[in-house]
């Protein structure tokens, strides 16, 4: 019983350590709007993506940047830019 409790504590501690080590990016919707207007708006309508969860949008954008998801043109965005665009789209109406 003690081994199971100890193992659970080790796993929980490791999970917390991973979460704390992950970079946290404070998303900026205004910056995301500028990027969206400059790069995305020519081909994508805002209404197609507005209001979707930021996490889902980030996942999709990261896949496009990594060329894991088909897209008309290659995107070159860093994690901060991706977070900003996702925040803009998630909060847009």
C-alpha angles and dihedrals in degrees: 000000000000090000091054092049091047092049091049090050091050092050092047091048092050091050092052090049091053092049092049092047094053112100114251115214119195102219119226113207093192091056089045091054090055091052093045092050092048100043113014110030096075091068106018129062115222092228090063092065107018116121097015117133112278091227091057092047092049091050091052094046092048090052090051092049090049090049090240092119124051115250134166093242134018114259122214106196130143124223093267093051091047091051091049095050091046091050091049093050094043092053097038120107 
